Amino acid sequence: MIFSMVSFVHNARAQVKSSSFNFTLKLLLSSKTPSVTIPQAAAAFSNTIFLDARELKEYRVSHLKNALFVGSKTFSLDRVKHIQKNQPLVVYCSIGKRSEDVTLQLIKAGFTNVKNLYGGIFEWVNQGHAVYNNQNNITDSVHAYGQFWGNYLEKGIKVFD
């Protein structure tokens, strides 16, 4: 399933299970950034490249299957130069803020089918989807980024460093 650049932000906001998490995301994220819900991203998984915009230490703990590490602070378009500009892309981080920034950079660079994963890897895990460690094995561990943000990770084992 390939999705178009139509924004899914309004649907996405209805798909986060926790009302306090949803409230936080509404405050942090721009309504102008194209987003995709967890169910939509899961349905499009086989035709989509997932880009992990967290720090490398977070990615090494767990990531979505076959996701490419791109980072956020260290993000460079060189990391995606091998990807066609019309390829469906979903960028994610812990909750969606860092990945939103990378999503905007990709759009400015001419990528036409890129979305931010609303709720990030935390909501991915909260909704029962698998994550993988550096050995490509399913893991329950998720880097929780920090004590405050880790409160939004309701399932899995929280790792703080």
C-alpha positions as CSV (number, residue, x, y, z in Angstrom):
1,M,0.0,0.0,0.0
2,I,1.6,3.3,-1.1
3,F,0.2,6.5,0.5
4,S,0.2,9.9,-1.1
5,M,1.3,13.2,0.4
6,V,-2.2,13.9,1.8
7,S,-1.8,14.7,5.4
8,F,-3.1,12.2,7.9
9,V,-2.5,14.5,10.9
10,H,-6.2,14.7,12.0
11,N,-6.6,10.9,11.8
12,A,-3.3,10.4,13.5
13,R,-4.3,12.4,16.5
14,A,-7.3,10.0,17.0
15,Q,-5.0,6.9,16.9
16,V,-2.8,7.5,20.0
17,K,-4.2,5.5,22.8
18,S,-3.2,7.7,25.8
19,S,-5.1,11.0,26.1
20,S,-2.2,12.6,28.0
21,F,0.2,11.5,25.3
22,N,-2.1,12.7,22.6
23,F,-2.3,16.1,24.4
24,T,1.5,16.4,24.6
25,L,1.8,15.5,20.9
26,K,-0.7,18.1,19.9
27,L,1.3,20.7,21.7
28,L,4.7,19.6,20.3
29,L,4.0,18.7,16.7
30,S,3.1,21.0,13.8
31,S,-0.2,20.4,12.1
32,K,1.5,21.3,8.8
33,T,3.8,18.2,8.8
34,P,2.4,15.2,7.0
35,S,1.9,12.4,9.6
36,V,0.9,8.8,9.4
37,T,-0.8,6.8,12.2
38,I,0.6,3.6,13.6
39,P,-2.0,1.4,11.8
40,Q,-1.5,3.2,8.5
41,A,2.3,2.8,8.8
42,A,2.0,-0.9,9.7
43,A,-0.3,-1.5,6.7
44,A,2.2,0.1,4.4
45,F,5.3,-1.5,6.0
46,S,6.3,-3.7,3.1
47,N,6.5,-0.8,0.5
48,T,7.9,1.8,2.8
49,I,11.4,2.7,4.0
50,F,11.5,3.6,7.7
51,L,14.1,6.1,8.8
52,D,15.1,6.2,12.5
53,A,15.8,9.8,13.6
54,R,16.9,9.0,17.1
55,E,20.5,8.9,18.4
56,L,22.6,5.9,17.5
57,K,22.6,4.6,21.1
58,E,18.7,4.6,21.0
59,Y,18.7,2.8,17.6
60,R,21.1,0.1,18.9
61,V,18.7,-0.8,21.7
62,S,15.8,-1.3,19.3
63,H,14.3,0.0,16.1
64,L,11.6,-0.9,13.6
65,K,12.5,-3.9,11.4
66,N,15.0,-2.9,8.6
67,A,14.8,0.8,9.6
68,L,17.7,2.9,8.4
69,F,19.5,5.0,11.0
70,V,19.6,8.7,10.0
71,G,19.8,10.5,13.3
72,S,18.5,13.9,13.9
73,K,21.3,16.1,15.3
74,T,23.7,14.4,12.9
75,F,21.2,14.1,10.0
76,S,22.6,14.6,6.6
77,L,21.0,14.3,3.2
78,D,24.0,12.1,2.3
79,R,22.4,9.3,4.4
80,V,19.4,9.2,2.0
81,K,21.0,10.0,-1.3
82,H,20.5,6.4,-2.5
83,I,16.7,6.7,-2.0
84,Q,14.5,7.9,-4.8
85,K,12.6,11.1,-4.1
86,N,9.2,9.5,-4.7
87,Q,9.8,6.4,-2.4
88,P,7.4,6.1,0.4
89,L,9.3,7.1,3.6
90,V,8.2,7.1,7.3
91,V,10.5,8.9,9.7
92,Y,10.2,8.2,13.4
93,C,11.9,8.9,16.7
94,S,10.7,8.3,20.3
95,I,7.5,10.4,20.1
96,G,7.6,12.3,16.8
97,K,9.3,15.6,17.4
98,R,12.9,14.9,16.2
99,S,11.5,12.9,13.3
100,E,9.2,15.8,12.4
101,D,12.3,18.0,12.0
102,V,13.9,15.4,9.7
103,T,10.7,15.0,7.8
104,L,10.6,18.7,7.1
105,Q,14.2,18.6,5.9
106,L,13.4,15.8,3.5
107,I,10.4,17.6,2.1
108,K,12.5,20.7,1.5
109,A,15.1,18.5,-0.3
110,G,12.4,17.4,-2.7
111,F,11.2,14.1,-1.2
112,T,7.5,13.8,-2.2
113,N,6.2,10.9,-0.2
114,V,7.5,11.3,3.3
115,K,5.6,11.3,6.6
116,N,6.3,11.5,10.3
117,L,5.2,8.6,12.5
118,Y,2.7,10.1,14.9
119,G,3.6,8.9,18.4
120,G,6.9,7.4,17.3
121,I,8.4,4.2,18.4
122,F,6.8,4.5,21.8
123,E,3.3,4.4,20.3
124,W,4.5,1.7,17.9
125,V,5.4,-0.5,20.9
126,N,2.3,0.6,22.9
127,Q,0.1,-0.7,20.1
128,G,1.8,-4.1,20.1
129,H,4.2,-3.9,17.2
130,A,7.6,-5.5,17.3
131,V,11.0,-3.8,17.5
132,Y,14.4,-5.3,16.8
133,N,17.8,-5.1,18.4
134,N,21.2,-4.8,16.7
135,Q,21.2,-8.5,16.1
136,N,17.9,-8.3,14.2
137,N,16.1,-10.2,17.0
138,I,12.8,-9.1,18.4
139,T,13.3,-7.3,21.7
140,D,11.1,-5.9,24.5
141,S,13.7,-3.2,25.2
142,V,13.1,0.4,24.1
143,H,15.4,3.3,24.8
144,A,13.1,5.6,26.7
145,Y,15.1,8.8,25.9
146,G,14.6,10.3,29.4
147,Q,12.7,9.8,32.6
148,F,9.9,12.3,31.6
149,W,9.4,11.1,28.0
150,G,9.7,7.5,29.1
151,N,6.4,7.9,30.9
152,Y,4.7,7.7,27.5
153,L,6.2,4.2,26.9
154,E,3.6,1.9,28.4
155,K,4.9,-1.4,27.2
156,G,8.3,-3.0,26.9
157,I,11.4,-2.6,29.0
158,K,12.6,1.0,29.4
159,V,16.3,1.5,28.8
160,F,17.9,4.9,29.8
161,D,21.5,4.4,28.5
